[in-house]
Amino acid sequence: MHKFKFGDISKASTTIDYLEVQSYEMNIYLIFLQIGGNSGMLYDEHKGTPMRFFSAGHIREAFAHCHVKNAVMKHDTPYDEMIGNPPKSLEQMALPFSMTLPY
């Protein structure tokens, strides 16, 4: 698994084959990328941890200079099992995610 550095992505216009927004509780979003033959998480090279985003707009602004071929959002929540619903399927549903900035 490749570690993409946010500093490298933010400096150059990059073609991204696949961008996956992984949505978690408390408005935390992590990014999984596929670029060429590499795939992996986007990292904050200063902290050495996955790069956190706090809104959809924050993500769109960060990647506005890139060409994103396909973008999706996946949301993971632990609450179904906590309230007695059946366990989730192994496959998460991926919803289309627009990379277009609002006017």
Biopython code that builds the backbone (N, CA, C, O; Angstrom):
import numpy as np
from Bio.PDB.StructureBuilder import StructureBuilder

atoms = [
    (1, "MET", "N", (0.852, -1.176, 0.000)),
    (1, "MET", "CA", (0.000, 0.000, 0.000)),
    (1, "MET", "C", (0.897, 1.239, 0.000)),
    (1, "MET", "O", (1.822, 1.360, 0.803)),
    (2, "HIS", "N", (0.601, 2.136, -0.906)),
    (2, "HIS", "CA", (1.382, 3.366, -1.086)),
    (2, "HIS", "C", (0.889, 4.446, -0.117)),
    (2, "HIS", "O", (-0.304, 4.525, 0.177)),
    (3, "LYS", "N", (1.807, 5.271, 0.373)),
    (3, "LYS", "CA", (1.433, 6.438, 1.176)),
    (3, "LYS", "C", (1.611, 7.674, 0.304)),
    (3, "LYS", "O", (2.733, 8.077, -0.001)),
    (4, "PHE", "N", (0.488, 8.269, -0.092)),
    (4, "PHE", "CA", (0.542, 9.508, -0.858)),
    (4, "PHE", "C", (0.715, 10.664, 0.117)),
    (4, "PHE", "O", (0.021, 10.726, 1.131)),
    (5, "LYS", "N", (1.621, 11.570, -0.175)),
    (5, "LYS", "CA", (1.846, 12.735, 0.678)),
    (5, "LYS", "C", (1.036, 13.909, 0.157)),
    (5, "LYS", "O", (1.079, 14.233, -1.030)),
    (6, "PHE", "N", (0.293, 14.545, 1.065)),
    (6, "PHE", "CA", (-0.551, 15.672, 0.676)),
    (6, "PHE", "C", (0.276, 16.781, 0.042)),
    (6, "PHE", "O", (-0.175, 17.406, -0.918)),
    (7, "GLY", "N", (1.467, 17.039, 0.551)),
    (7, "GLY", "CA", (2.326, 18.079, -0.003)),
    (7, "GLY", "C", (2.653, 17.846, -1.464)),
    (7, "GLY", "O", (2.707, 18.792, -2.250)),
    (8, "ASP", "N", (2.873, 16.577, -1.837)),
    (8, "ASP", "CA", (3.170, 16.251, -3.231)),
    (8, "ASP", "C", (1.953, 16.460, -4.122)),
    (8, "ASP", "O", (2.072, 16.971, -5.236)),
    (9, "ILE", "N", (0.774, 16.062, -3.627)),
    (9, "ILE", "CA", (-0.466, 16.207, -4.405)),
    (9, "ILE", "C", (-0.833, 17.686, -4.553)),
    (9, "ILE", "O", (-1.294, 18.112, -5.612)),
    (10, "SER", "N", (-0.627, 18.463, -3.488)),
    (10, "SER", "CA", (-1.060, 19.862, -3.515)),
    (10, "SER", "C", (-0.157, 20.751, -4.370)),
    (10, "SER", "O", (-0.554, 21.858, -4.732)),
    (11, "LYS", "N", (1.050, 20.285, -4.699)),
    (11, "LYS", "CA", (1.995, 21.104, -5.459)),
    (11, "LYS", "C", (1.823, 20.996, -6.973)),
    (11, "LYS", "O", (2.185, 21.915, -7.707)),
    (12, "ALA", "N", (1.277, 19.884, -7.436)),
    (12, "ALA", "CA", (1.224, 19.659, -8.881)),
    (12, "ALA", "C", (-0.176, 19.248, -9.314)),
    (12, "ALA", "O", (-0.927, 18.649, -8.545)),
    (13, "SER", "N", (-0.511, 19.574, -10.538)),
    (13, "SER", "CA", (-1.777, 19.127, -11.107)),
    (13, "SER", "C", (-1.632, 17.633, -11.396)),
    (13, "SER", "O", (-0.830, 17.230, -12.239)),
    (14, "THR", "N", (-2.395, 16.837, -10.705)),
    (14, "THR", "CA", (-2.266, 15.386, -10.764)),
    (14, "THR", "C", (-3.537, 14.777, -11.332)),
    (14, "THR", "O", (-4.639, 15.234, -11.028)),
    (15, "THR", "N", (-3.388, 13.750, -12.153)),
    (15, "THR", "CA", (-4.544, 12.991, -12.607)),
    (15, "THR", "C", (-4.758, 11.846, -11.630)),
    (15, "THR", "O", (-3.880, 11.004, -11.441)),
    (16, "ILE", "N", (-5.925, 11.823, -11.016)),
    (16, "ILE", "CA", (-6.267, 10.810, -10.019)),
    (16, "ILE", "C", (-7.298, 9.878, -10.644)),
    (16, "ILE", "O", (-8.374, 10.312, -11.054)),
    (17, "ASP", "N", (-6.962, 8.607, -10.713)),
    (17, "ASP", "CA", (-7.863, 7.630, -11.322)),
    (17, "ASP", "C", (-9.087, 7.377, -10.446)),
    (17, "ASP", "O", (-10.200, 7.236, -10.952)),
    (18, "TYR", "N", (-8.881, 7.321, -9.150)),
    (18, "TYR", "CA", (-9.967, 6.994, -8.214)),
    (18, "TYR", "C", (-9.703, 7.706, -6.901)),
    (18, "TYR", "O", (-8.612, 7.601, -6.342)),
    (19, "LEU", "N", (-10.687, 8.423, -6.410)),
    (19, "LEU", "CA", (-10.608, 9.104, -5.120)),
    (19, "LEU", "C", (-11.787, 8.625, -4.280)),
    (19, "LEU", "O", (-12.945, 8.779, -4.669)),
    (20, "GLU", "N", (-11.479, 8.049, -3.136)),
    (20, "GLU", "CA", (-12.516, 7.539, -2.240)),
    (20, "GLU", "C", (-12.502, 8.340, -0.951)),
    (20, "GLU", "O", (-11.506, 8.356, -0.227)),
    (21, "VAL", "N", (-13.610, 9.000, -0.675)),
    (21, "VAL", "CA", (-13.775, 9.729, 0.579)),
    (21, "VAL", "C", (-14.338, 8.738, 1.592)),
    (21, "VAL", "O", (-15.427, 8.197, 1.403)),
    (22, "GLN", "N", (-13.598, 8.506, 2.653)),
    (22, "GLN", "CA", (-14.056, 7.607, 3.706)),
    (22, "GLN", "C", (-14.593, 8.477, 4.837)),
    (22, "GLN", "O", (-13.840, 9.164, 5.528)),
    (23, "SER", "N", (-15.907, 8.430, 5.007)),
    (23, "SER", "CA", (-16.606, 9.293, 5.953)),
    (23, "SER", "C", (-16.793, 8.576, 7.286)),
    (23, "SER", "O", (-17.284, 7.448, 7.336)),
    (24, "TYR", "N", (-16.397, 9.245, 8.357)),
    (24, "TYR", "CA", (-16.532, 8.710, 9.707)),
    (24, "TYR", "C", (-17.339, 9.685, 10.552)),
    (24, "TYR", "O", (-17.608, 10.810, 10.133)),
    (25, "GLU", "N", (-17.716, 9.250, 11.730)),
    (25, "GLU", "CA", (-18.465, 10.114, 12.640)),
    (25, "GLU", "C", (-17.630, 11.340, 13.015)),
    (25, "GLU", "O", (-16.408, 11.343, 12.867)),
    (26, "MET", "N", (-18.294, 12.357, 13.493)),
    (26, "MET", "CA", (-17.659, 13.604, 13.952)),
    (26, "MET", "C", (-17.028, 14.398, 12.803)),
    (26, "MET", "O", (-16.033, 15.095, 13.006)),
    (27, "ASN", "N", (-17.600, 14.296, 11.606)),
    (27, "ASN", "CA", (-17.128, 15.057, 10.448)),
    (27, "ASN", "C", (-15.643, 14.859, 10.165)),
    (27, "ASN", "O", (-14.912, 15.823, 9.939)),
    (28, "ILE", "N", (-15.208, 13.614, 10.178)),
    (28, "ILE", "CA", (-13.833, 13.285, 9.821)),
    (28, "ILE", "C", (-13.873, 12.506, 8.514)),
    (28, "ILE", "O", (-14.590, 11.515, 8.378)),
    (29, "TYR", "N", (-13.086, 12.980, 7.561)),
    (29, "TYR", "CA", (-13.007, 12.352, 6.256)),
    (29, "TYR", "C", (-11.552, 12.017, 5.955)),
    (29, "TYR", "O", (-10.671, 12.863, 6.105)),
    (30, "LEU", "N", (-11.300, 10.778, 5.529)),
    (30, "LEU", "CA", (-9.981, 10.343, 5.090)),
    (30, "LEU", "C", (-10.077, 10.039, 3.601)),
    (30, "LEU", "O", (-11.162, 9.759, 3.090)),
    (31, "ILE", "N", (-8.942, 10.093, 2.906)),
    (31, "ILE", "CA", (-8.932, 9.932, 1.456)),
    (31, "ILE", "C", (-8.064, 8.740, 1.052)),
    (31, "ILE", "O", (-6.906, 8.630, 1.456)),
    (32, "PHE", "N", (-8.649, 7.854, 0.249)),
    (32, "PHE", "CA", (-7.939, 6.742, -0.376)),
    (32, "PHE", "C", (-7.821, 7.080, -1.854)),
    (32, "PHE", "O", (-8.805, 7.478, -2.477)),
    (33, "LEU", "N", (-6.627, 6.927, -2.424)),
    (33, "LEU", "CA", (-6.376, 7.299, -3.811)),
    (33, "LEU", "C", (-5.832, 6.137, -4.626)),
    (33, "LEU", "O", (-5.174, 5.237, -4.102)),
    (34, "GLN", "N", (-6.122, 6.179, -5.920)),
    (34, "GLN", "CA", (-5.458, 5.335, -6.901)),
    (34, "GLN", "C", (-4.934, 6.258, -7.988)),
    (34, "GLN", "O", (-5.692, 6.966, -8.652)),
    (35, "ILE", "N", (-3.619, 6.232, -8.152)),
    (35, "ILE", "CA", (-2.963, 7.048, -9.166)),
    (35, "ILE", "C", (-2.003, 6.131, -9.914)),
    (35, "ILE", "O", (-1.058, 5.593, -9.336)),
    (36, "GLY", "N", (-2.260, 5.963, -11.203)),
    (36, "GLY", "CA", (-1.438, 5.030, -11.976)),
    (36, "GLY", "C", (-1.577, 3.639, -11.384)),
    (36, "GLY", "O", (-2.695, 3.165, -11.184)),
    (37, "GLY", "N", (-0.489, 2.989, -11.106)),
    (37, "GLY", "CA", (-0.511, 1.651, -10.520)),
    (37, "GLY", "C", (-0.457, 1.640, -9.014)),
    (37, "GLY", "O", (-0.420, 0.569, -8.409)),
    (38, "ASN", "N", (-0.452, 2.815, -8.383)),
    (38, "ASN", "CA", (-0.346, 2.886, -6.920)),
    (38, "ASN", "C", (-1.699, 3.180, -6.278)),
    (38, "ASN", "O", (-2.514, 3.920, -6.827)),
    (39, "SER", "N", (-1.920, 2.595, -5.120)),
    (39, "SER", "CA", (-3.129, 2.903, -4.353)),
    (39, "SER", "C", (-2.759, 2.958, -2.884)),
    (39, "SER", "O", (-1.894, 2.218, -2.415)),
    (40, "GLY", "N", (-3.433, 3.852, -2.161)),
    (40, "GLY", "CA", (-3.168, 3.995, -0.740)),
    (40, "GLY", "C", (-3.820, 5.242, -0.170)),
    (40, "GLY", "O", (-4.520, 5.977, -0.866)),
    (41, "MET", "N", (-3.576, 5.457, 1.095)),
    (41, "MET", "CA", (-4.153, 6.581, 1.822)),
    (41, "MET", "C", (-3.337, 7.846, 1.586)),
    (41, "MET", "O", (-2.148, 7.792, 1.271)),
    (42, "LEU", "N", (-4.005, 8.985, 1.746)),
    (42, "LEU", "CA", (-3.358, 10.289, 1.666)),
    (42, "LEU", "C", (-2.868, 10.664, 3.056)),
    (42, "LEU", "O", (-3.640, 10.637, 4.014)),
    (43, "TYR", "N", (-1.589, 11.016, 3.174)),
    (43, "TYR", "CA", (-0.970, 11.311, 4.467)),
    (43, "TYR", "C", (-0.548, 12.766, 4.593)),
    (43, "TYR", "O", (-0.183, 13.416, 3.613)),
    (44, "ASP", "N", (-0.607, 13.257, 5.820)),
    (44, "ASP", "CA", (-0.033, 14.546, 6.191)),
    (44, "ASP", "C", (1.425, 14.253, 6.531)),
    (44, "ASP", "O", (1.719, 13.694, 7.587)),
    (45, "GLU", "N", (2.319, 14.624, 5.652)),
    (45, "GLU", "CA", (3.727, 14.262, 5.843)),
    (45, "GLU", "C", (4.358, 14.915, 7.073)),
    (45, "GLU", "O", (5.369, 14.421, 7.573)),
    (46, "HIS", "N", (3.790, 16.003, 7.567)),
    (46, "HIS", "CA", (4.333, 16.674, 8.748)),
    (46, "HIS", "C", (3.990, 15.916, 10.027)),
    (46, "HIS", "O", (4.793, 15.860, 10.958)),
    (47, "LYS", "N", (2.807, 15.342, 10.065)),
    (47, "LYS", "CA", (2.368, 14.601, 11.258)),
    (47, "LYS", "C", (2.618, 13.106, 11.138)),
    (47, "LYS", "O", (2.680, 12.404, 12.148)),
    (48, "GLY", "N", (2.762, 12.610, 9.910)),
    (48, "GLY", "CA", (2.953, 11.180, 9.700)),
    (48, "GLY", "C", (1.672, 10.365, 9.886)),
    (48, "GLY", "O", (1.718, 9.153, 10.094)),
    (49, "THR", "N", (0.542, 11.044, 9.811)),
    (49, "THR", "CA", (-0.756, 10.382, 9.994)),
    (49, "THR", "C", (-1.622, 10.615, 8.753)),
    (49, "THR", "O", (-1.332, 11.506, 7.955)),
    (50, "PRO", "N", (-2.685, 9.819, 8.587)),
    (50, "PRO", "CA", (-3.573, 10.083, 7.454)),
    (50, "PRO", "C", (-4.101, 11.519, 7.495)),
    (50, "PRO", "O", (-4.436, 12.041, 8.558)),
    (51, "MET", "N", (-4.166, 12.139, 6.328)),
    (51, "MET", "CA", (-4.649, 13.519, 6.208)),
    (51, "MET", "C", (-6.135, 13.559, 6.525)),
    (51, "MET", "O", (-6.922, 12.821, 5.932)),
    (52, "ARG", "N", (-6.516, 14.415, 7.452)),
    (52, "ARG", "CA", (-7.922, 14.567, 7.837)),
    (52, "ARG", "C", (-8.524, 15.787, 7.159)),
    (52, "ARG", "O", (-7.914, 16.852, 7.072)),
    (53, "PHE", "N", (-9.736, 15.586, 6.689)),
    (53, "PHE", "CA", (-10.532, 16.690, 6.154)),
    (53, "PHE", "C", (-11.785, 16.780, 7.011)),
    (53, "PHE", "O", (-12.211, 15.784, 7.595)),
    (54, "PHE", "N", (-12.378, 17.972, 7.090)),
    (54, "PHE", "CA", (-13.498, 18.173, 7.996)),
    (54, "PHE", "C", (-14.797, 18.577, 7.302)),
    (54, "PHE", "O", (-15.803, 18.839, 7.961)),
    (55, "SER", "N", (-14.771, 18.627, 5.961)),
    (55, "SER", "CA", (-15.997, 18.905, 5.211)),
    (55, "SER", "C", (-15.791, 18.491, 3.760)),
    (55, "SER", "O", (-14.658, 18.338, 3.304)),
    (56, "ALA", "N", (-16.890, 18.313, 3.042)),
    (56, "ALA", "CA", (-16.821, 17.992, 1.620)),
    (56, "ALA", "C", (-16.177, 19.147, 0.857)),
    (56, "ALA", "O", (-15.406, 18.927, -0.077)),
    (57, "GLY", "N", (-16.493, 20.374, 1.256)),
    (57, "GLY", "CA", (-15.896, 21.542, 0.615)),
    (57, "GLY", "C", (-14.387, 21.587, 0.787)),
    (57, "GLY", "O", (-13.667, 21.956, -0.141)),
    (58, "HIS", "N", (-13.907, 21.220, 1.948)),
    (58, "HIS", "CA", (-12.475, 21.173, 2.240)),
    (58, "HIS", "C", (-11.789, 20.200, 1.271)),
    (58, "HIS", "O", (-10.704, 20.489, 0.767)),
    (59, "ILE", "N", (-12.414, 19.062, 1.014)),
    (59, "ILE", "CA", (-11.868, 18.067, 0.086)),
    (59, "ILE", "C", (-11.859, 18.630, -1.332)),
    (59, "ILE", "O", (-10.852, 18.544, -2.034)),
    (60, "ARG", "N", (-12.975, 19.202, -1.745)),
    (60, "ARG", "CA", (-13.070, 19.744, -3.104)),
    (60, "ARG", "C", (-12.032, 20.834, -3.348)),
    (60, "ARG", "O", (-11.419, 20.878, -4.415)),
    (61, "GLU", "N", (-11.833, 21.704, -2.380)),
    (61, "GLU", "CA", (-10.841, 22.771, -2.514)),
    (61, "GLU", "C", (-9.432, 22.200, -2.600)),
    (61, "GLU", "O", (-8.620, 22.678, -3.392)),
    (62, "ALA", "N", (-9.134, 21.190, -1.802)),
    (62, "ALA", "CA", (-7.792, 20.604, -1.780)),
    (62, "ALA", "C", (-7.432, 19.933, -3.102)),
    (62, "ALA", "O", (-6.259, 19.882, -3.471)),
    (63, "PHE", "N", (-8.431, 19.419, -3.816)),
    (63, "PHE", "CA", (-8.184, 18.697, -5.059)),
    (63, "PHE", "C", (-8.674, 19.465, -6.291)),
    (63, "PHE", "O", (-8.774, 18.885, -7.371)),
    (64, "ALA", "N", (-8.977, 20.749, -6.148)),
    (64, "ALA", "CA", (-9.527, 21.547, -7.255)),
    (64, "ALA", "C", (-8.580, 21.612, -8.449)),
    (64, "ALA", "O", (-9.036, 21.697, -9.589)),
    (65, "HIS", "N", (-7.297, 21.576, -8.213)),
    (65, "HIS", "CA", (-6.307, 21.672, -9.289)),
    (65, "HIS", "C", (-6.011, 20.313, -9.944)),
    (65, "HIS", "O", (-5.239, 20.247, -10.900)),
    (66, "CYS", "N", (-6.611, 19.244, -9.441)),
    (66, "CYS", "CA", (-6.374, 17.896, -9.963)),
    (66, "CYS", "C", (-7.497, 17.474, -10.908)),
    (66, "CYS", "O", (-8.609, 17.999, -10.855)),
    (67, "HIS", "N", (-7.181, 16.529, -11.760)),
    (67, "HIS", "CA", (-8.200, 15.916, -12.620)),
    (67, "HIS", "C", (-8.563, 14.575, -11.975)),
    (67, "HIS", "O", (-7.764, 13.639, -11.977)),
    (68, "VAL", "N", (-9.766, 14.497, -11.428)),
    (68, "VAL", "CA", (-10.231, 13.287, -10.746)),
    (68, "VAL", "C", (-11.201, 12.575, -11.684)),
    (68, "VAL", "O", (-12.263, 13.100, -12.018)),
    (69, "LYS", "N", (-10.815, 11.372, -12.100)),
    (69, "LYS", "CA", (-11.634, 10.610, -13.048)),
    (69, "LYS", "C", (-12.876, 10.018, -12.393)),
    (69, "LYS", "O", (-13.953, 10.021, -12.990)),
    (70, "ASN", "N", (-12.735, 9.512, -11.175)),
    (70, "ASN", "CA", (-13.858, 8.870, -10.485)),
    (70, "ASN", "C", (-13.734, 9.152, -8.992)),
    (70, "ASN", "O", (-12.683, 8.904, -8.400)),
    (71, "ALA", "N", (-14.800, 9.671, -8.378)),
    (71, "ALA", "CA", (-14.799, 9.963, -6.946)),
    (71, "ALA", "C", (-16.057, 9.379, -6.313)),
    (71, "ALA", "O", (-17.157, 9.501, -6.853)),
    (72, "VAL", "N", (-15.873, 8.743, -5.158)),
    (72, "VAL", "CA", (-16.990, 8.153, -4.411)),
    (72, "VAL", "C", (-16.831, 8.475, -2.935)),
    (72, "VAL", "O", (-15.755, 8.850, -2.470)),
    (73, "MET", "N", (-17.932, 8.317, -2.212)),
    (73, "MET", "CA", (-17.899, 8.453, -0.751)),
    (73, "MET", "C", (-18.442, 7.175, -0.139)),
    (73, "MET", "O", (-19.457, 6.637, -0.580)),
    (74, "LYS", "N", (-17.742, 6.698, 0.890)),
    (74, "LYS", "CA", (-18.196, 5.554, 1.678)),
    (74, "LYS", "C", (-18.335, 6.009, 3.116)),
    (74, "LYS", "O", (-17.464, 6.697, 3.649)),
    (75, "HIS", "N", (-19.443, 5.618, 3.742)),
    (75, "HIS", "CA", (-19.689, 6.010, 5.123)),
    (75, "HIS", "C", (-19.724, 4.763, 6.000)),
    (75, "HIS", "O", (-20.408, 3.789, 5.686)),
    (76, "ASP", "N", (-18.988, 4.805, 7.092)),
    (76, "ASP", "CA", (-18.952, 3.681, 8.018)),
    (76, "ASP", "C", (-19.483, 4.147, 9.369)),
    (76, "ASP", "O", (-19.037, 5.161, 9.906)),
    (77, "THR", "N", (-20.431, 3.402, 9.908)),
    (77, "THR", "CA", (-20.988, 3.740, 11.212)),
    (77, "THR", "C", (-21.151, 2.467, 12.034)),
    (77, "THR", "O", (-21.565, 1.441, 11.496)),
    (78, "PRO", "N", (-20.841, 2.511, 13.305)),
    (78, "PRO", "CA", (-20.971, 1.333, 14.154)),
    (78, "PRO", "C", (-22.356, 1.192, 14.772)),
    (78, "PRO", "O", (-22.598, 0.234, 15.506)),
    (79, "TYR", "N", (-23.265, 2.112, 14.500)),
    (79, "TYR", "CA", (-24.498, 2.173, 15.265)),
    (79, "TYR", "C", (-25.512, 1.082, 14.951)),
    (79, "TYR", "O", (-26.329, 0.759, 15.813)),
    (80, "ASP", "N", (-25.496, 0.498, 13.752)),
    (80, "ASP", "CA", (-26.460, -0.557, 13.444)),
    (80, "ASP", "C", (-26.374, -1.700, 14.447)),
    (80, "ASP", "O", (-27.390, -2.122, 15.000)),
    (81, "GLU", "N", (-25.175, -2.197, 14.681)),
    (81, "GLU", "CA", (-25.009, -3.301, 15.615)),
    (81, "GLU", "C", (-25.343, -2.879, 17.051)),
    (81, "GLU", "O", (-25.844, -3.676, 17.843)),
    (82, "MET", "N", (-25.056, -1.615, 17.368)),
    (82, "MET", "CA", (-25.280, -1.138, 18.735)),
    (82, "MET", "C", (-26.761, -1.073, 19.088)),
    (82, "MET", "O", (-27.115, -1.178, 20.262)),
    (83, "ILE", "N", (-27.642, -0.901, 18.085)),
    (83, "ILE", "CA", (-29.070, -0.788, 18.391)),
    (83, "ILE", "C", (-29.839, -2.051, 18.018)),
    (83, "ILE", "O", (-31.068, -2.040, 17.955)),
    (84, "GLY", "N", (-29.110, -3.142, 17.772)),
    (84, "GLY", "CA", (-29.754, -4.422, 17.538)),
    (84, "GLY", "C", (-30.090, -4.736, 16.097)),
    (84, "GLY", "O", (-30.727, -5.756, 15.833)),
    (85, "ASN", "N", (-29.689, -3.906, 15.161)),
    (85, "ASN", "CA", (-29.907, -4.219, 13.751)),
    (85, "ASN", "C", (-28.924, -5.298, 13.313)),
    (85, "ASN", "O", (-27.898, -5.498, 13.963)),
    (86, "PRO", "N", (-29.221, -5.989, 12.230)),
    (86, "PRO", "CA", (-28.294, -7.025, 11.767)),
    (86, "PRO", "C", (-26.951, -6.417, 11.371)),
    (86, "PRO", "O", (-26.878, -5.239, 11.021)),
    (87, "PRO", "N", (-25.889, -7.221, 11.428)),
    (87, "PRO", "CA", (-24.567, -6.708, 11.022)),
    (87, "PRO", "C", (-24.587, -6.244, 9.581)),
    (87, "PRO", "O", (-25.352, -6.742, 8.756)),
    (88, "LYS", "N", (-23.722, -5.271, 9.296)),
    (88, "LYS", "CA", (-23.614, -4.731, 7.941)),
    (88, "LYS", "C", (-23.025, -5.777, 7.009)),
    (88, "LYS", "O", (-22.379, -6.727, 7.449)),
    (89, "SER", "N", (-23.257, -5.588, 5.728)),
    (89, "SER", "CA", (-22.648, -6.468, 4.740)),
    (89, "SER", "C", (-21.150, -6.184, 4.687)),
    (89, "SER", "O", (-20.689, -5.131, 5.128)),
    (90, "LEU", "N", (-20.416, -7.115, 4.156)),
    (90, "LEU", "CA", (-18.970, -6.932, 4.037)),
    (90, "LEU", "C", (-18.617, -5.853, 3.032)),
    (90, "LEU", "O", (-17.576, -5.209, 3.162)),
    (91, "GLU", "N", (-19.458, -5.642, 2.036)),
    (91, "GLU", "CA", (-19.232, -4.620, 1.019)),
    (91, "GLU", "C", (-19.918, -3.319, 1.420)),
    (91, "GLU", "O", (-21.126, -3.297, 1.654)),
    (92, "GLN", "N", (-19.158, -2.251, 1.499)),
    (92, "GLN", "CA", (-19.754, -0.946, 1.768)),
    (92, "GLN", "C", (-20.315, -0.378, 0.469)),
    (92, "GLN", "O", (-19.787, -0.636, -0.613)),
    (93, "MET", "N", (-21.367, 0.380, 0.588)),
    (93, "MET", "CA", (-21.943, 1.038, -0.569)),
    (93, "MET", "C", (-21.140, 2.304, -0.873)),
    (93, "MET", "O", (-20.850, 3.096, 0.024)),
    (94, "ALA", "N", (-20.790, 2.484, -2.134)),
    (94, "ALA", "CA", (-20.059, 3.668, -2.567)),
    (94, "ALA", "C", (-21.011, 4.567, -3.341)),
    (94, "ALA", "O", (-21.592, 4.156, -4.345)),
    (95, "LEU", "N", (-21.165, 5.792, -2.866)),
    (95, "LEU", "CA", (-22.033, 6.768, -3.525)),
    (95, "LEU", "C", (-21.185, 7.737, -4.336)),
    (95, "LEU", "O", (-20.085, 8.087, -3.906)),
    (96, "PRO", "N", (-21.662, 8.181, -5.497)),
    (96, "PRO", "CA", (-20.898, 9.153, -6.282)),
    (96, "PRO", "C", (-20.626, 10.414, -5.450)),
    (96, "PRO", "O", (-21.471, 10.853, -4.670)),
    (97, "PHE", "N", (-19.438, 10.980, -5.631)),
    (97, "PHE", "CA", (-19.039, 12.179, -4.913)),
    (97, "PHE", "C", (-18.590, 13.212, -5.943)),
    (97, "PHE", "O", (-17.615, 12.996, -6.662)),
    (98, "SER", "N", (-19.295, 14.317, -6.010)),
    (98, "SER", "CA", (-18.966, 15.369, -6.970)),
    (98, "SER", "C", (-17.754, 16.157, -6.492)),
    (98, "SER", "O", (-17.695, 16.586, -5.339)),
    (99, "MET", "N", (-16.795, 16.343, -7.382)),
    (99, "MET", "CA", (-15.605, 17.128, -7.067)),
    (99, "MET", "C", (-15.744, 18.578, -7.526)),
    (99, "MET", "O", (-14.795, 19.356, -7.426)),
    (100, "THR", "N", (-16.923, 18.942, -8.027)),
    (100, "THR", "CA", (-17.162, 20.294, -8.517)),
    (100, "THR", "C", (-17.373, 21.257, -7.352)),
    (100, "THR", "O", (-18.199, 21.014, -6.473)),
    (101, "LEU", "N", (-16.632, 22.329, -7.359)),
    (101, "LEU", "CA", (-16.800, 23.373, -6.350)),
    (101, "LEU", "C", (-18.070, 24.171, -6.630)),
    (101, "LEU", "O", (-18.351, 24.481, -7.787)),
    (102, "PRO", "N", (-18.844, 24.512, -5.597)),
    (102, "PRO", "CA", (-20.025, 25.366, -5.833)),
    (102, "PRO", "C", (-19.587, 26.768, -6.234)),
    (102, "PRO", "O", (-18.496, 27.220, -5.884)),
    (103, "TYR", "N", (-20.451, 27.441, -6.969)),
    (103, "TYR", "CA", (-20.138, 28.803, -7.426)),
    (103, "TYR", "C", (-20.330, 29.802, -6.339)),
    (103, "TYR", "O", (-20.112, 30.995, -6.551)),
]
sb = StructureBuilder()
sb.init_structure("model")
sb.init_model(0)
sb.init_chain("A")
sb.init_seg("    ")
for serial, (resi, resn, name, xyz) in enumerate(atoms, 1):
    if name == "N":
        sb.init_residue(resn, " ", resi, " ")
    sb.init_atom(name, np.array(xyz, "f"), 0.0, 1.0, " ", f" {name:<3s}", serial, name[0])
structure = sb.get_structure()
